[in-house]
């Protein structure tokens, strides 16, 4: 049924696709440059771009902005925050596309393997019991990353026992492991009963870019770009996954081993996203679904479009988090859910639900 719908869909002309891609690239660059001018600190646009021009090109006429409070706010706080938002948006959107294809379910998101619960457990252990203290100031993020990865491998192992893994077994194993991790996290919080620590855990699990810095950029950006390029090169296998294992085997491709490799790669990308920003839901669900409804199911075009739209979306979501509340910051996970949930409901009501945007 999915394959029939995919074949009936009108394919976007290549020239139109390139035009849209170029437009999104321009919008992405504009979003990065515009978003660094927003914040609670009263800094003029001229001062913001003077700092950026000096840091990027070391122009002597802007040397007055090589240090000081304005320099630190723009270059140390705002700019890396925008780049991390871009990076996480790209990673979650691309992983959402991949996960939805792997499990053949448009409701799947990057956290379908219980990654968010595993990350929350890792963060809880770091905050409450000091686990991972050897990682210093990054201990919470690193433990969250490790929790996410351990959870992912546990799900893959459980799904592979008692016979080859398939989409249904992966979803069920993810739900089970997620429930176990959530239970242990809640148990630890209940035992400690530390109000300050509980507040820190809650804020972190709602997602935040307030701790973004250049070291996180240098770690996460290469991983997200490389992962996106690898998945883009695998568009044929991702398209085959929508047709099902039986069809793919008749075409000479065994998707079971491919599926596990993609799951590991996607989990690695999501783990780095969790390390950089905590758990941010709905980006990997709503962005792929919306782009697929508009542009079709061909992953050759879907992946770059989702990467650009996801990056742009999270940049402006973070801007709203910084400016909505005076002298305070709204956790980005809350805002994304407030935007994403109504949009998702609207899309489901407007168009029939499925992978191709056609009527199912």
N, C-alpha and C positions, 0 to 999 in steps of 0.2 A: 504493500500500500504506500509506504514511504517512497519507494523507488518510483512508483507511478506518478506520485505527486511531483517528485523532483524532476521527472522528465517533462511533465506538462508545464512547469513553470517557465515563464518568459525570461530569457537570459538578458541581463543588462548589456547593452552594446559596449564594446571594449572602450571606445572613445569616451563614453559617458562615465564608465567606471574610473578611467584615468583622471578625468576632470574632477570627479568626486574625491578621489584619493588625494589629488593635489590640493583641493580646497580644504580637506581635513588637515593636511600637513601644514598649510598656512594658518589655519585656525589653531592648531596645536602650538606653533611658534608664537602666535599672538597671545594665546592663553598664558604661556610661560612668562612672557615679557610683561603682560598686563597684571598678572596675579601678584607679582612681587611688589606692586605699588599699594596693595591693600594690607591693612593691619591697624592695630590700636595705637601704635606710635605715630606721632605727627611728623611725618617725613614727606617732603615735597617730591614730586615726580622727577624733577631735575636732579635732586640729590640721589635718588634711587638709581637712576641710569648713569650718573657720574661714577658711583661706586662700581657698578657692573662693568662699565667701559674700562675703568682702571684695572680691575681684576682680570678681565679677559684679554685686554690689549696693552696694558701698562702705559697708557698715554700720559705723558708728563703733565699736561694741563689739568688733569684730574688727580694729581698726586696728593692734594689736600684731603682727599677721601680715602687714602690708603690705610687709615686707622681711625680709631675713635668710636663713639657710640653709634653714629649713623652707619658707619662701615660694618660694625658688628651686627646691628639689627638686620641690615640688608643682606650681607654676604654670609654671615655665620648662622642666622636664624631663618630668614625668609627664603632665600634662594635654595638652600638644600631641602627645605621643607617642600617647596614646589616640585623639585626634581624627584623627591621620594614619592610625592603624590602621583606624579606622572608614571613613575616606575611601577608602583603598586597597582595603579589603574590598568596599565598594560598587562601586567602579570595575571591579575585576577580575571580580566576579561578573556584573555587567550586561554587560560586554564578552564574557564567556564565553558568555552566552546569545545575544548577537548573532552572534558568530563561528560558533557551532554552527548557527544558522539560515542564515547566509549561505553556508557551505560544505556545508550539509546533512550534517553529520557530528557526532554527539554526542561524538566523541573530540577534537574541536577545542577549543582553549583560546585565551585572548587573545594568546598568543605564536605562533599558527599562521603568521603572516606572517614569522617569523624575527626578531620584535622583540627577543626576549631576547638573541639573538646580536649583533644590531646595537647594543643597549644595552651589552653586555659589551665590544664593540670600542671604543665611544666612551669607556667608563670606563677601559679599558686604555690608550688613547692619552693620556688625561688624567693618569693616575697615572704612567706610564712616561716620557712625553715632554713633559709639561706643556702639552699642547694644551688650549686654552680657559682658560689662566691668567687671562685678562682678567675671568673670572667670579668670581674670588676663591675664597672658601671653598666655593662651590657648583659649582666647575668640574667635579668628577666627575659630579655629578647632572645638570648642564646638558648635558655632553657625552654622557652616557648617553641623555638625552632626544632630543638631536639625532641620535644614532646610531639610535635606535629609529624616529624619523620618516623618516630617509633610507632605512632598510631597508624600511619599509612602502611608500613611494612607488616604490622600485625593484621590489618584488614586483608592485605594481599595474601598473607599466609593462611588465614582462616578461610578465605574464599577459595583457595587452591586445594584445601583438604577434602578428601572424599570425592575426588573427581576434578576435572578441569573447571577453572573459574569461568563464570559468565556474568553478564550484566546484573541479573537478579541477585546472584550470590554476593556480588560486590556491594550492592546497595544494602542488603540485609546485614552483612558483616560490618559495614560502616555504621549502621544504626546501633548494632549491639556494642561495638567498641566505644562508640560515642557515649552511650548510656553508662558504660562502666567508668569511663574517664570523668564524666560529669558527677557520678556518685562519689568517687574518690575526692574530687575537688570540693564538693559540698561537705563531705565528711571532715576534711582537713580544716575548712573554714569554720565549721561548727566546733571542732575541738579547740582551736586556738582562740576563737572569739575575740579577735584583735580588730577593733573598729578601724584604726588607721590603715592597717594592712588590708582589711576587707575593702575599704574605699579605693585603695590603690589597685587591687585586683579587678574590682568592678570597672574602674575607669579604663584600665588597660584592655579588658575584654570587650569594651564597647568601641575600641579602636581610637587611636590618636596619632597625630603626626607631630605633636609638640616636641618630641625628643629627636626629631630628624636632625642629622648632621652629615657632613661630607664623608665621614668614614662609612656610614650606612649607604650613602650613594655609591661609593666605590665598590662596595660588596654586592649590592642588589642590582644595580643597573646592568652590569655585564651579564649577570645570570638571566635577567628578564629578556634582554635583547637576544642573547644566544638561544634561549629556550623558544622564543617566538620564531626565530629563523628556522630552527630545527622542525618545529611543528608545521610551519608554513611549507617546508619541503616535503612533509608527509601528507599533503592534502589528499592524495589518491587513496591512501589507507583510511583516512578519516571519512572520506565520502563512502568507501566500501562499508564502513561500520554501520552506516545508516541503513544499509540494505540487509544486514544480518549475517550471522556466521555461516549459515547454510549457503547463501548466495556467494559469499566471498570464497568459500572452499571450492565451489564449482569453478570459480574464476582463477583458482590457483594460489590463493593467499589464505594462510591460517592466521586468523586475527587474534587467537588466544594469547600467543606469545607477544604479539605486537601490543595488545591491550595492556599487558602488565608493564611493558617498557614505558608506554605512554603515561600510565598511572604513576610510576616512579618519578618520571621527569616532571609531571605536573605537580606532584606532591613536593618535590624539591623547590619548584618555583613558588608554590604557596607557602612553604616553610620560610623562605626568605622574605616573602611579603609580610608574614606574621611577625618575623623578627624586626622588620622595619616599622610596622604600624599597628601591631595588634590585629585582632580579628575584625574585619570590615565585611559585613554581609551584603548581599543583594547586587553588588557590582558584577560578579561573575554569573549572576542569574539574569538580570534584566537587560544588560548590555548585549550579550550574545543573542538573546531572544528577540529584542527589538531590531537589531541589525539583520538577523536572519529573516524576519518578517518583511523587511523592506528590500533586501538585496538578494535573497535566495539562500540556498543551502550549500553552494559550492565552496568548500573550505579554502580553495585557492584564493578566492576573493574575500571570504568571510573573515579569515584570521587577521590580515592587515587592517581591514576596516574596524574590526572589534578592538584591536590594539589601540588605534588612534582615538576612537570614540571613548573607550574606557579611560585612557589617559586624560583626555579633555574633560570628561565628566568628573573625575576625582579631583582634578585641579580646582575646578570651580566649586565643587562641594566643600573643599577645604577652605576656599576663600569665604564662603558663607559661614562656615564654622568660626572663622576668626572675627567676622564683623557683625554677626547677628546679635551677640550679647556684648554689652559694653564692659570692658575690663575683665572679661571672662571668655572662656572658649567652650564651645559645644563639642562633645565627642563626635567624631565624624561618622562612626557607626550608627548613631541615633539619626543624624540628618539623612544619611544615605537610605536608611530604612523608611524614614518618613517620606522621602521622594520616591524611592523605588517601589514600595508596596502599592500605592495608588496607581502608579504608571503601569505596573504589571497587571493589576486588575483591569485597567482600561484596555490594555492590549488584548487580554483574554476575551473581553466583552466585544471589542471591535472586530477582532479576527478570530477565526476558529483556531483551536489549539493544536499545535503540531510542529514538526520540524521544518516544514516548507512554507508555512503561511497559507497553504491551501486548505480547503475544507476537508476535515477528516470525518 
